[in-house]
């Protein structure tokens, strides 16, 4: 896995933010949680964009739900939130 300069800077900033205090283990754990949450948010954004692209290309909601592991209601909500449809 490779990291960009921005990823490294974000990791250092998160560690500095949570490192204060006596319990460095908690600070380190919080930094990892924060960085993981940010990464998960980016991945969800990419997933949702690809769900909308698949639907625009003709994939059914059922097909998308099946391959994504999401429920059809969730897939429908993602598709309906398509900013390109407005």
C-alpha positions, 0 to 999 in steps of 0.5 A: 500500500502506498501513501500520499504526502497528504495521507502522511501529513494527516496521520502526523496531525492526528497523532499530534492532536491525540498524543497529549496527556499521560496515556499515549496508548489511548491517543494512538488508538484515537488517531487510528480510529480517526484516520480509519473513519476518514478513509472509510468516508472516502471509500463510501463516497467512491462506492456511492458514485460507482453505484450511481454510475452502474445504475445510469449504465443500466444495472438494476437496483437488485443487481447493485444491491446483490453485488454491494451487499446493501439492501435495495432500500439503501441502494435506491436512496443512493441512486435517488441522491444522484447529483447528476439527475438534478 
